[in-house]
Amino acid sequence: MPRTADLGITIGILPSGATGSIVDVPGVGVGHATLWRDEPPPPDGRGIARTGVTVIDPGGNLFHSPVPAGGAVLNGAGECTGFVAIGEWGLLETPVFLTSTMQVGRVYDAACRLLMEEEPSIGVEDVIIPVVAECDDSFLSEPRAMQVTIGDVAAALRGARASVGGPAPDEGAVGSGTGMTCLGYKGGIGSASRRTPSGHTVGVLLMSNFGERERLTIDGVPAGRLLGATDRPDPRPSGRSCIVVVATDAPLESAACVRLARRAGLGLARTGSTATHGSGEIFLSFATGLRAPRGAGQVGSGIAPIAGSALDPFFAAVVEAAEEAVLNSLLMARTVVGRDGNTVHGLPADGVRALLAAAR
């Protein structure tokens, strides 16, 4: 299962980071817990589980040293806890947890318990509102059972902490992306990164679960229509959301993070997204370059924030990385058979390679 770069596809003009993923941003880690089980349907068992948890950790003690953050909504048919607080304070105080729609409460509760165990000040000095975002994987995974446990969330959090400075995280049908479908093929987790002329890194990790096969576009080629003539039909309705997390080590304030988050929608559009009625496109962005102690404001001593037209390369980086991350989520995902025998096929890399060669 190749990534985009392995097929010779170059998205945009900015260079990628060392791993071509969000972990190229210093201090940022990603961890997964994948739930794959086959039990009798409820009430006798938990049914078919093709779901999980993914954690993006900015690094450090976020309770005592939060990071500037901001968000944007392209279409609001989804959920992200903590989104209102980020909009009010402009700060991210917990890692970002991704999961499936019906598991948000389980993951939120687990996040509170785990983070309190790590930091005794939580609940004493102040409370936290963990950031938990979701997409619907019910076509492949049984949603009537509470599939996720605190142990799963703990494993994903540990994995995120241990991954800092390591290789690119696993992509495709893994973690919270296990049961996701994108543009008519198996989707899930995808990541990419870009380096700006200022020497900063912008990384994107997303959970892709949106779109129609006929609209799939790869490097400007209408791949969905061309592959659809010989490939299997898409068994599933379109419009099930996309969560995008943007990270950078640049000194950005919250307002700039909001502007970066908003540009993620342009990257999705280049792959074929039209943000349909039932699809929740929710974007978050955080920046570690202006980290400051809790209550001390966003601007670190002696650090000038990047603003105005100086943000243009960062906007381009988000668009390019978001587009590439969608393609990575597709290319890295294998075919998955889920509940009721529902099947979503992986994007055929050989077919994509042939299409792009012909187009060139």
N, C-alpha and C positions, 0 to 999 in steps of 0.2 A: 504494500500500500504506500505509494509515493506521496510526498508532499508536493505543493505547487512548484517549488524550485527544482524538484527532481524531474519534472516534466519539461524543464527549460522555459517555464513561464515566468516572465518578469513583470510584476505589477507596479506601475508607476516608475518614478525616476530616483527616488531616495534609496540609499543602501539599507540593507537589513542589518540587524545586530548579529552577534556571534551565533546564537542558536535560532534566530528567526522566530522568537517567541517573546511573551511578556516577561519571562524570567531574565531577559537581557537588561531589564531595569534593575539597577543594584538594590539588593535587599528584598525584592519581591519573590514570593514562592507560590507554587500551585500544588495542591494535593487532591487526590480522588479517592472515593470509596465507591466501588461498583457493586450493585446488588443484582445478582443473576440467580434466580431460583425458580423451580417448577414444583408447585404444590397444588392440591385441589383448590377449586374456587371457593370463596367465602360462602357459607360460614364454616365449612369444614377445614379450610386452610387459608393461606394468604394469596393463593392464586399464582399467576405467572408474574414474576418481578423482573423488569428490564428497566431499572432506574438507578438512582444513586445520589451522591453528594460531591460537589466540587468546591474547593475553598481557594480563594485568592487572598494572600496575606501580604500587606505592604511592608511588613517587618517591624521589629521593635515593639515597644509597649504603647499601643494605640490609646489606651485609657489615659496614661500620663502624658503622652506626646502624640496627639492626633495629627492627621495630615489634611491640608486643604483638599476639598472635593466639591464636585457639582454634578448635576444630572440633567437629563433631558428626556422627554417622552415624545416619540414620533407617533405612536398609537397606543392608547392606554388600556387595552384589553388584557391586562396582566397585573402582577403584584410585585412590589419590592418594599419590604418593611424598612423603616429608617429613612425612606426617601424624603419625607416631609421635613424631618430634622436636618438632613443634609442641606436641603434648600434654605432652611432658616439660619443655620449656624455656619454653613460652608465648610464643615469638617467631617471627616470619616474617623470614627472611634472604635470600629471593630473590623476584623476581616470581612470579606464579602463571601457569603455562602450561596451556592446555586443548587437547586433541587427541582423536583417536579411539583406541580400545582398543589396536589392534595397532601404534600409532605411539609409544607411551609411551617405549620405549627410545631411539628416534631423537631425540625431543624432549629427553629427559633428558640425553643425551650432548651434544647441541647447546647446551643451556642451560649446562652446565658449561664448555664451550669458550668460548662467547661471554662469559660473565660473568668468566672468568679473563682474557680479553683486555682487558676493561674495568678490572678491578681486580687488579693483580699480586700483592696480598697473599693472594688466594685460592690455597690450595695451599701457601703458605709459612707464614703465620701460623696458618691453620686451613683446614679443608675446608668445603664446602657440600653441602647435600642439596636440590637444586632441587625445587620443588613442581610436580608435573605430574599433572593429573587427566584422566580420560577418560570418554567415553561411546561406545557401539557404533554405528557408522554403516554396518555391513556390508550392510544391505539395499540401500543405494544405492551404496556405494563398495567397490571390490575390496580385501579385507583381506589377500590373499595376497602382495601386493607392498609393499615399503617405500616409501610414497608421499611421505613428508615428507623434506626435505633440510635441512641446516644453513642454507642460504640462505633457506628459508621461515621458519624460526624467527627468523633474524636480521631478516627483513623485518617480522615481527609485533612483535618487540621494539623496533625502530626506530619503528614506527608508534605503539606505546604511549608512547614517550618524547616523540614529536612531538605527541601529541594533547592534552597537558595544557592545560587552560584553553580547549579548543575545543568544538565542538558535540558532541551525543550521538554515540556510536559507531554504526557500521552494525550492523543487527540482522537476524535471520532467517537465511536460507541464506548465511552468510558465515563465513569463518574456520573454526574448529573446529565450527561449527554447520551447515556446508554440507550434510552428509548426515544430519542428525538429524530425527526424527519425534516429534511430541508430540500426544497425545490424538486420534490418528487423522488428523491433518493435518501439513503440513510445519512443523517446529519449527526450533530452532536457538538463536541468541543473542538474549537479551532483557535489557533493563536498565530500571531505574527508580530514583527517589530520593525521599526525604522530608526535610522540615525539622522538627526537634523544637522544642518551646517554649523550650528552652535556647539556641536559635540554632545548634545543631550540625546537620550533614548526615549522613544515612545513605543509602548507595547500594548497590544490588544489581546484579550481573551474573550471569546464569545461562546454562547450556547445557541446553536442554529436550529430553528424549528419552524420554518416559514416557507411560503411560496409554492408556486406551481411549476411542474416540470417544464412546460412549454416556455417558461420565461428564463430558465437557467442560462446564464451567459458567462462564458469563461474567456477572459482576456479579449472581450469584444466579439467572440464567436457565439452564435446562437445555438449552443451545444444541446440544450434541452429539446429543441425542435428537430435537430439533425439526428440526435441519438434516439428520439422517440419513434422514428420510423421503423426501427428494428428492435427496440428494447421493450421490456415489459411495461404494461400500463401502470399508472400510479393508482393504488387502491384507496387512497386516503384523501379527504378534503384538505384544501389549503388553509393557511392562516392559523398558526399556532404559536407565534411569538419568537422573539430573539432578544436575549440579554447580552449587552456588550459592556465590558469593563475595560477602561483605558487607564494606563498607568504611565507616568513619566517621572524622571528624576529632575526635571527642570524646576526653577523657582517660579511657580505659578500660584496666583491667588485663586480663590473660589470662583470668581466671575470668569476667569480664563478657563477653569476646569469645566464650567458649564458650556462654554463655547466649544471646547474640544469634544465633549460628550455629544453635542448636537451634530457634529460632522460625521459621526459614525453612520448615520442614516444614509449619507451619500455613498459610503462604501457598500452598504447592503444593496442600495439601488443598482449599483453597477453589476451586481450578480443576478439581479432579477426581482428584487423585492419591490412590491407596491404597497406595503403596509396595509393589508386588507382589514376589513371591519373587525374580524375576530382575532386579529393578531396583535400581541402586545410587544411593541418595540421600545424597550426601556434601556437607557444608556447611563452609565456612571463613569466618572473620571476622577482620578486622584493624582496628586503631585507631591513628591517627597522632598522637593528642594527647599521648601519654606517651613519645614517642620518646626514646631515650637512647643514649649511646655503647656500643659492644660491650663486654660484661662489666660494665657499670655498673648493671645492674638496669633495671626497667621504668619507674620513676617519675621523671619529670623534676623538677628542683629547683623547689620551691615550688608544684607543681601537685597539687591534690587530685583523686584519681580519683573518678569517678561510680560509685556502687554502690547496692545495696539498692533501695528502691522508686523511687529517682530514675531507675532504668533502665526503668521502665514505658513511657515514651514511645518509647524506643529499641526495645523489643520490638514495640510497635505499628507503628513505622516499618518494621521488617524484614518483618513479616507483610504489610503493605500493599504495600510495594515488591516483595516476592517474587511476590505474586499478579499485580501489574501487569506485572512483567517476563515472566512466563509468557505473558500475553496479548499483549504486544508481540512476543515471539518468534514467535508464531503469525501475528499480523496482518501482520508485516513480511516473512514468508517467501513466496516464490513457489513455484509448482509445479516439482518437480524430477524428471526422468527419469534413472535411474541404471543400474547394471549389470543385465544380463539383462532390460532393458526395465522394471524395477521403477519404479513411479511413485508419488509421494506428492504429493497436491494441496494447494495453498495454501488456507487458510481463506477462504471467500468473504466479504469484508468487507461487501458489499451485503446479503447474507443475514443477517449478524450485525446490521447496522444496522436492518433491518426487524424482526427478532425483538425487539430491545431496545425499539424504538419501540412495538411491540404490547404488550410486557410493561408499559410505563409508562403 
